[in-house]
Amino acid sequence: DFFPITPNTAIVIGTRGHNFDDLALFSAAKTKAGYVGLLGSTRKTIMIYESLLKQGVPESRLRQIHAPIGLDLGGRSPEEIALSIMAEIVAWRHERNGEAMTMAASQIDKIVKKVSKITSSEK
């Protein structure tokens, strides 16, 4: 209880060599942290999830864990991976899903139709 952990807390697990990720994730899963994320591959995540279930972590809590962590931005470099992780955490904090904000085609169609009416009436 050294650090106060609340539902507004974000915990990211990524240990050197991944040797203690399972222990760290088990501990994090027992907290009230609203965001718990695990850095690593899908294969590693599956193995750790199986272990957590065997140790009694509820399925409902397992479903709240973000793993593998980050938004799928396609990046491979450490900097790009860090950006994808922070993007996911910001999206979580603001209760968003991280989708692109690109204007919908239907909205563009309305704009085109409106401008077409204006320009055709000016002729």
C-alpha positions as CSV (number, residue, x, y, z in Angstrom):
1,D,0.0,0.0,0.0
2,F,3.0,2.3,-0.6
3,F,1.2,3.9,-3.6
4,P,-2.5,4.7,-3.4
5,I,-4.1,2.8,-6.2
6,T,-7.6,3.9,-7.2
7,P,-9.9,3.3,-10.1
8,N,-8.2,6.2,-11.8
9,T,-4.8,4.5,-11.6
10,A,-3.1,3.1,-14.7
11,I,-0.6,0.3,-14.1
12,V,1.7,-0.9,-17.0
13,I,3.6,-4.2,-16.6
14,G,6.8,-4.6,-18.5
15,T,9.7,-6.1,-16.6
16,R,13.2,-6.6,-17.9
17,G,13.3,-9.9,-19.7
18,H,9.7,-10.4,-18.8
19,N,10.8,-12.7,-16.0
20,F,8.4,-11.3,-13.4
21,D,5.5,-10.2,-15.6
22,D,3.2,-12.9,-14.3
23,L,3.9,-12.0,-10.6
24,A,3.5,-8.3,-11.4
25,L,0.3,-8.8,-13.3
26,F,-1.1,-11.1,-10.6
27,S,-0.4,-8.3,-8.0
28,A,-1.8,-5.6,-10.3
29,A,-5.0,-7.6,-11.0
30,K,-5.8,-7.7,-7.3
31,T,-5.8,-3.9,-7.1
32,K,-8.6,-1.4,-7.8
33,A,-6.6,0.1,-10.7
34,G,-8.9,1.0,-13.6
35,Y,-6.3,0.3,-16.2
36,V,-3.9,-2.6,-16.0
37,G,-1.8,-3.4,-19.1
38,L,0.8,-6.0,-20.0
39,L,3.6,-5.4,-22.5
40,G,4.4,-8.4,-24.6
41,S,3.3,-10.9,-27.2
42,T,-0.1,-12.6,-27.6
43,R,1.6,-15.9,-26.9
44,K,3.0,-14.6,-23.6
45,T,-0.3,-13.1,-22.7
46,I,-2.1,-16.4,-23.2
47,M,0.3,-18.2,-20.9
48,I,0.0,-15.6,-18.2
49,Y,-3.8,-15.5,-18.4
50,E,-3.9,-19.3,-18.0
51,S,-1.7,-18.9,-14.9
52,L,-3.8,-16.1,-13.4
53,L,-7.0,-18.1,-13.8
54,K,-5.4,-21.1,-12.1
55,Q,-4.4,-18.7,-9.2
56,G,-8.0,-17.6,-8.8
57,V,-8.1,-14.3,-10.6
58,P,-11.7,-13.8,-11.7
59,E,-12.5,-14.0,-15.4
60,S,-14.3,-10.6,-15.1
61,R,-11.0,-9.0,-13.9
62,L,-9.0,-10.8,-16.6
63,R,-11.3,-9.3,-19.3
64,Q,-10.5,-5.8,-17.9
65,I,-6.7,-6.2,-18.4
66,H,-5.3,-4.6,-21.6
67,A,-2.9,-7.2,-23.1
68,P,-1.1,-7.0,-25.3
69,I,-1.0,-3.4,-24.4
70,G,-1.4,-0.4,-26.8
71,L,-3.4,0.7,-29.8
72,D,-2.6,-1.0,-33.1
73,L,-0.8,1.8,-34.8
74,G,1.6,-0.5,-36.7
75,G,4.7,0.8,-35.0
76,R,7.7,-1.4,-34.2
77,S,10.3,0.9,-32.6
78,P,10.4,1.5,-28.9
79,E,9.2,5.0,-29.4
80,E,6.3,4.0,-31.5
81,I,5.3,1.2,-29.0
82,A,5.5,3.8,-26.2
83,L,3.2,6.1,-28.2
84,S,0.7,3.4,-28.8
85,I,0.6,2.5,-25.1
86,M,0.1,6.1,-24.0
87,A,-2.5,6.6,-26.7
88,E,-4.5,3.6,-25.3
89,I,-4.1,5.0,-21.7
90,V,-5.4,8.4,-22.8
91,A,-8.3,6.8,-24.6
92,W,-9.1,4.8,-21.5
93,R,-8.9,7.9,-19.3
94,H,-11.4,9.7,-21.5
95,E,-13.6,6.7,-22.0
96,R,-12.9,6.5,-25.7
97,N,-12.0,3.6,-28.0
98,G,-9.2,5.1,-29.9
99,E,-10.9,5.2,-33.3
100,A,-9.8,7.7,-35.9
101,M,-11.7,11.0,-35.9
102,T,-12.0,11.1,-39.7
103,M,-15.3,12.6,-40.8
104,A,-17.9,10.0,-41.9
105,A,-18.6,9.6,-45.6
106,S,-22.3,10.4,-44.9
107,Q,-21.3,13.8,-43.4
108,I,-19.0,14.5,-46.4
109,D,-21.9,13.6,-48.7
110,K,-24.1,16.2,-46.9
111,I,-21.5,18.9,-47.3
112,V,-21.0,18.1,-51.0
113,K,-24.8,18.2,-51.6
114,K,-25.1,21.5,-49.7
115,V,-22.3,23.1,-51.7
116,S,-23.6,21.7,-55.0
117,K,-27.0,23.3,-54.3
118,I,-25.4,26.7,-53.5
119,T,-23.1,26.7,-56.6
120,S,-25.9,25.6,-58.9
121,S,-28.2,28.3,-57.7
122,E,-25.5,30.9,-58.3
123,K,-25.3,30.1,-62.0
